[in-house]
Amino acid sequence: MVRVGIVGLGYWGPNLVRNFSELPESEVTAVCDIDPGRLQKVSSRFPRALATSDVEELLDRGRIDAVVISTPTRTHYSLAKKALERGIHVFTEKPMATSIAECEELIHLSKKNGTQLFVGHIFLYNAAVLKLKEYVNSGELGNICYIFSSRLNLGPVRTDVNALWDLATHDISIILHLIDSERVSVNCQGLAYLNSKIHDVCTVTIHFQNGCMAILHSSWLDPNKVRQMTVVGDKKMAVYNDIEPLEKIKIYEKGIDKPLYTDNFGEFHFSYRYGDTFSPRIIETESLKAECQHFIHCIQKGIEPRTCGQNGMQVVNVLAGADLSLHDGGGKVLLQSLAGNKQ
Ligand SMILES: NC(=O)c1ccc[n+]([C@@H]2O[C@H](COP(=O)([O-])OP(=O)(O)OC[C@H]3O[C@@H](n4cnc5c(N)ncnc54)[C@H](O)[C@@H]3O)[C@@H](O)[C@H]2O)c1
């Protein structure tokens, strides 16, 4: 049995409390929030768990093997560091931290102390994303030319991080999972409308070494909820629509073939392919449950998680580069040149 303490009981934390308390292999023995109202609401349902507003008390007296951090982004690093220094396994919500230097330090501590460092990139536990990855890996889509991803909604508006760090984090983690190639550069532009210091809307472009490109549009200032990713391959194309209840992935047997070499303009014709469209069967599972199960399994078996510290740092690398570009008028930022980059 893995004993878990959960820090941060706001919007997302209670979902983690529910999942870890329902798993047969884990037990929630302590909960923590600096907000007494939120602490009281959750602790009243778990009277046997230690309830505290002080994270040091949770770490030292919560009888825990692992801590789950679901607090605002800027606090992830310091809270994770305190736990790793005590030899406690860490699950931190996304994004892992706010800089590559912070990520490197956490990875170093987890290696030194033999503890797990897990990042909550939930979409890497999502059945539809895993199915999409199968299509990419099997070569059925052909070579991937580009990916276009939209994550839009009216709210929830964040006051601690911009739409890039809050929303694009998910798409970046999915895209890095799908495209098996080094990241070369990133550009980002955005609009800070509601609060002059926090961007509500961002567009990000990532270029990969294999020639592939990814474009992301993230916004909490949009009339419609959209969570859609288009993967364009040179054989077939796929659309993943996360809010579609049943047919989350559609495969389009469509494409455009370039003509073989010709120096005669009259012979230069593209040929368009129009084939069937189909939707593969996806066995629905709760992504958060799969994520929590994987964390516990990795602790019990001593294996590296799919979303380990290194994986979390790769996402932060792209986010940090994009943030630099965002605050510098959208210019290209070379990812290899970022300090501490270990890709
Ligand atoms: N995986 C997902 O799909 C998903 C969804 C939503 C949020 N998140 C992530 O979860 C985290 C929390 O997001 P949220 O929406 O629940 O935020 P929130 O603001 O609703 O809740 C954060 C909670 O942390 C508490 N807190 C802050 N500092 C603390 C500290 N030092 N010690 C103890 N408690 C502290 C606050 O009082 C608050 O109750 C963020 O990292 C966010 O990116 C992930």
The ligand as an SDF file (V2000), in Angstrom:
LIG
                    3D

 44 48  0  0  0  0  0  0  0  0999 V2000
   -4.2240   17.7250  -15.4770 N   0  0  0  0  0  0  0  0  0  0  0  0
   -5.2150   18.5660  -15.6980 C   0  0  0  0  0  0  0  0  0  0  0  0
   -6.0580   18.3750  -16.5850 O   0  0  0  0  0  0  0  0  0  0  0  0
   -5.3370   19.7880  -14.8310 C   0  0  0  0  0  0  0  0  0  0  0  0
   -6.5360   20.4850  -14.7730 C   0  0  0  0  0  0  0  0  0  0  0  0
   -6.5900   21.6210  -13.9510 C   0  0  0  0  0  0  0  0  0  0  0  0
   -5.4840   22.0280  -13.2390 C   0  0  0  0  0  0  0  0  0  0  0  0
   -4.3360   21.3260  -13.3420 N   0  0  0  0  0  0  0  0  0  0  0  0
   -3.1260   21.7460  -12.6080 C   0  0  0  0  0  0  0  0  0  0  0  0
   -3.3920   21.5680  -11.2160 O   0  0  0  0  0  0  0  0  0  0  0  0
   -2.7640   22.6010  -10.4500 C   0  0  0  0  0  0  0  0  0  0  0  0
   -3.7970   23.3050   -9.5970 C   0  0  0  0  0  0  0  0  0  0  0  0
   -4.7750   23.8850  -10.4210 O   0  0  0  0  0  0  0  0  0  0  0  0
   -6.2070   24.3060   -9.8560 P   0  0  0  0  0  0  0  0  0  0  0  0
   -7.0210   24.6540  -11.0430 O   0  0  0  0  0  0  0  0  0  0  0  0
   -6.7180   23.2780   -8.9180 O   0  0  0  0  0  0  0  0  0  0  0  0
   -5.8270   25.6320   -9.0540 O   0  0  0  0  0  0  0  0  0  0  0  0
   -6.6370   26.2870   -7.8380 P   0  0  0  0  0  0  0  0  0  0  0  0
   -6.1240   27.6810   -7.7180 O   0  0  0  0  0  0  0  0  0  0  0  0
   -8.1080   26.0540   -7.9990 O   0  0  0  0  0  0  0  0  0  0  0  0
   -6.1570   25.4420   -6.5660 O   0  0  0  0  0  0  0  0  0  0  0  0
   -4.8680   25.5200   -6.0380 C   0  0  0  0  0  0  0  0  0  0  0  0
   -4.9670   25.2670   -4.5380 C   0  0  0  0  0  0  0  0  0  0  0  0
   -3.6430   25.2370   -4.0080 O   0  0  0  0  0  0  0  0  0  0  0  0
   -3.6720   25.8860   -2.7220 C   0  0  0  0  0  0  0  0  0  0  0  0
   -2.3100   26.2930   -2.4010 N   0  0  0  0  0  0  0  0  0  0  0  0
   -1.5650   27.2770   -2.9790 C   0  0  0  0  0  0  0  0  0  0  0  0
   -0.3090   27.3220   -2.4420 N   0  0  0  0  0  0  0  0  0  0  0  0
   -0.2700   26.3400   -1.5000 C   0  0  0  0  0  0  0  0  0  0  0  0
    0.7310   25.8850   -0.6170 C   0  0  0  0  0  0  0  0  0  0  0  0
    1.9450   26.4390   -0.5830 N   0  0  0  0  0  0  0  0  0  0  0  0
    0.4410   24.8730    0.2320 N   0  0  0  0  0  0  0  0  0  0  0  0
   -0.7840   24.3020    0.2250 C   0  0  0  0  0  0  0  0  0  0  0  0
   -1.7920   24.6950   -0.6050 N   0  0  0  0  0  0  0  0  0  0  0  0
   -1.5430   25.6930   -1.4660 C   0  0  0  0  0  0  0  0  0  0  0  0
   -4.6450   27.0280   -2.9010 C   0  0  0  0  0  0  0  0  0  0  0  0
   -5.1590   27.5000   -1.6750 O   0  0  0  0  0  0  0  0  0  0  0  0
   -5.7100   26.3720   -3.7750 C   0  0  0  0  0  0  0  0  0  0  0  0
   -6.7370   25.7850   -2.9960 O   0  0  0  0  0  0  0  0  0  0  0  0
   -2.0730   23.5170  -11.4730 C   0  0  0  0  0  0  0  0  0  0  0  0
   -0.7360   23.1330  -11.5880 O   0  0  0  0  0  0  0  0  0  0  0  0
   -2.7920   23.2120  -12.7780 C   0  0  0  0  0  0  0  0  0  0  0  0
   -1.9560   23.4150  -13.9080 O   0  0  0  0  0  0  0  0  0  0  0  0
   -4.2340   20.2100  -14.0950 C   0  0  0  0  0  0  0  0  0  0  0  0
  1  2  1  0
  2  3  2  0
  2  4  1  0
  4  5  1  0
  4 44  2  0
  5  6  2  0
  6  7  1  0
  7  8  2  0
  8  9  1  0
  8 44  1  0
  9 10  1  0
  9 42  1  0
 10 11  1  0
 11 12  1  0
 11 40  1  0
 12 13  1  0
 13 14  1  0
 14 15  2  0
 14 16  1  0
 14 17  1  0
 17 18  1  0
 18 19  2  0
 18 20  1  0
 18 21  1  0
 21 22  1  0
 22 23  1  0
 23 24  1  0
 23 38  1  0
 24 25  1  0
 25 26  1  0
 25 36  1  0
 26 27  1  0
 26 35  1  0
 27 28  2  0
 28 29  1  0
 29 30  1  0
 29 35  2  0
 30 31  1  0
 30 32  2  0
 32 33  1  0
 33 34  2  0
 34 35  1  0
 36 37  1  0
 36 38  1  0
 38 39  1  0
 40 41  1  0
 40 42  1  0
 42 43  1  0
M  CHG  2   8   1  16  -1
M  END
$$$$
